[in-house]
């Protein structure tokens, strides 16, 4: 069976309520607990300094879904491990879960975020693998053209938005003394231009573009 429904008494509200349990998931957890538990897990009693030994297993499975699709990136190099990254889609085409991609992070290059926002939808277009690849490639080619012609057909404001990054300083600039990062450099230059009182508190919003030149200087200074 896929699942088992128990009818339990509700002692707070009265009556009964249904509790659904995934049979496959619970059987898997029971088997893992039986075969792979640590039978000699030592727990320290801070008051007495003594250890007690107990059975411990922190591996638990849960069944999610069903979903329409799950997209996982492949490694470009054989044997190289990847960070946890995936996109999960509901049957209506909406994103159920997104993990590890730049679109979810603060301070990433806006161009990458806009590209990912457009390309994720295309993974669901087509009835075969070649059709899906062509659908995804249409978005990739569009943004490759923007890179190749350096955005010459775009408005200046739109282009600057695409190649900029943003960050909010969680502390006053003075607290970052001796540290180096692009947002810190941006905040220092804002202070030089607008006055130190503008960056004296926390929450300074920094929006910046990293220049390619001069090549010999660190990225944090460009």
N, C-alpha and C positions, 0 to 999 in steps of 0.2 A: 504493500500500500504506500501511497505517496504521503499521506498524513493520517493522524488519528485525532478524533475530536472527543474530549472528555466533558461531561456535563458536571460542573462543580457547583456547590452551594456558595452563595454570596452572603457571608455572615454580616457584612456591614449594611448592604442595601436590601437584603432579603431575596428570596427567589433563587434562581440558578443562572449560570452563565456558561457559555461554551468556551473551552480552552483548546485550541488547536496545536498539536505537536507534530513536527515533521518526523515521520518514522525513520526515513533514511538518514537524516542528520543525527538524530538521537542514537541510532544504532552505531553510526560511525564514531560518535563521541564515546559511547560505552566501550567499543573495541579498543580505541586509542587509550582510554583510561585503564583498561585491563592489561594491555600489553606494554605500554610505554610510560607508565607512571614512575616517578622517582620514589622508591620505597624507603630511602634513607635521607630524606630532606631534613636538614637540621635547622631548628628555629631557636634563636637566642632569647632567653628570658633576661631582660636588662636589669631586673631587680636582683636576681640571684646569681646571674652570670653563668647559669647552666643552660645546656642545650637539650631540647627535646626532639625526638625523631618522629617524623610523621610521613604519611604518603602525600605526595603533591603532584598535581598535573595541571599545567596552565595552558594546555593546547585544547582549544574548543573550536568547533566548526559550526557555521550557520549557513543555511540555504537561502539564497536571495533570488528574486526574480519571480516569474520568468521575464526575460528581457528580449528585445528584438536583436541586439547585437552588442558585442564588446570588441573594441578596437585596441590592439596592443602594438606598440612600435617594435621593430626588429633592430637588433644590434648591427651597426655597420661593420664591426670587426668580429671575427670568429673568436669565441672564447671570452669576449669582453662582457662583463655584467652590466645590466641596465638598472637605472633607478626605477622605482615603482611608478609607472605611468600607464594610464588606461582611460578610455572613454566608454561609458555604458549608455546605451540608448533604449528608451521605452518604445513600445509598439506604435505610439503616435508620433515618433520621430524626435521627441524632446530628449534632452540629456538627463539621464537619471543620476549619473555620477561622473565626476571628472577629477583625475588625480595626477599631480606631478607636472602639469603643463603650465607654460608661462602665462596663459590667459587668466589663470587663477591667482597669480602672484602679483604682489605690489612691486613697483619699481622696475619692471621689465620693459624692454623696448616695445613701444606701441605698435610698430610695424609687425612684430611677431604675433602680438595679441590679435590684431585685426586679421592677419592671415589665418590664424588658427580658428577664429570665430567663423570665417567663411569656409574653411576646408573641412571642418568636422561634419557639417551638414551633407557634404558631397559623398561621404562614405556610405550613405544609405541610398544613393541613386544608382540604379542599374540592377539587372537581374543576373549578371555574371561578373566574374572577377575582372575581365578586360573592360567591361562597361563601367565598373566602379573605378578602376584605375584612370580611365579617360575622364570621368567626372571630376576626380580629385586633381588630375593634371590640368584641367581647364582653369582652376583657381591658382595652381602653382605657376602656370605660364603667365597668367595675368600679373602676378606680383614679380615674376622674373623680368617682365618687360619694364616694370617700374624701376627695378634695380638697374637694368641695362641702360635705360635712357636717363637715369638719375632724376626721375620725377619731373622731367621737363614739361610735361603736359598737365601738371597739377598746379593748383593755386599754392602760393608760398606758405600760407598759414596751414593748409592741409599737409603739405610736405614736412614742415617743421614738427607738426604734431606726430607724424609717423616715425620720425627719426629721433624723437626725444624720449627721455626717461624721466620719471618723477619719483620723489621720495619725501616722506614727512619725518622730520627729526623728532625722535621721541624724547630727547633731552636738550637742554641749552647747548649752544655751540661750545662754550667754555668747557663743558664736561668731556669733550672729545679731543682735548689737548694731546698732541703727539700721535693721534690716529690718522690714517689715510683712507679715503674712499671718495668716490665721485660726488655723493651728496654733501660730504663735509667740505670738499673743495668749492662746490657751488655755494654753500652757505657762507663760507669765508669771503668769497668774492661779492656776494650780496651785501655782507657787512661792510666791505671796503667801499662799495658803491653807494649804498643807502644809509650807512651809519651802523655802528655796532649795536645800537639799541634795537635794531630790527631783527637781530638774531640772538638776543639775550635770553629769550624765553624758549620753552619747548614748543613743539608743534610747527616749526618753520617748514613751509612747503617749498621744496626745491624741484625745479623743472630744468633739465639741462640737456645739451647735445654734446656727445663726445666727438671731438675732432680727430681726423686721421693724422694730422700733423701737429707738432713736429714728431717724427717717427722715433727719435731717440729718447723721448720723455715718457715716463710711466703714464698709463691710461688715466690714473687718478688726477693727473695734472693737465689733461687735455680737455 
